Amino acid sequence: MASKKSRSARSARSAMPYAQRLMADQYVQDQLRNAFMKLREAYGRAARHPGKAAEDKQLYGSVREAATSIRRAVGAIQEPPKPKRRGRQVFVLALLATGAALLAKQASS
């Protein structure tokens, strides 16, 4: 039982930064509000014309805009990717090139 509580507490703690960003970021709130309105519009349109919902281009447009808004909101909430450490690769490559140059110089002497 203790492991379930600790697991749920751990997952709640890991979700806290996302929840804080959701509450603080006006852009995310606007995107989610837009998505909700577009989905409600699409639902109302599908409910009014149930037989033609599969062919309704305005319905598809509303759903597409809602999906785009949700994707933008999630992208804004997520942490930015950590920068890749290319310095190590460049250093190793320079070291190998220097070593190869020294070996070539000694071989020609």
Residue pairs with C-beta under 8 A, 6 or more apart in sequence:
17 79
18 77
18 78
21 28
21 76
21 77
22 28
22 29
22 77
25 76
25 77
27 73
27 76
28 73
28 76
28 77
31 69
31 70
31 72
31 73
31 76
32 69
32 70
32 73
34 65
34 66
34 69
35 65
35 66
35 67
35 69
35 70
35 73
36 66
38 62
38 63
38 65
38 66
38 69
39 62
39 63
39 66
41 62
42 59
42 62
42 63
42 66
45 53
45 56
45 58
45 59
45 62
46 53
46 56
46 59
49 56
53 59
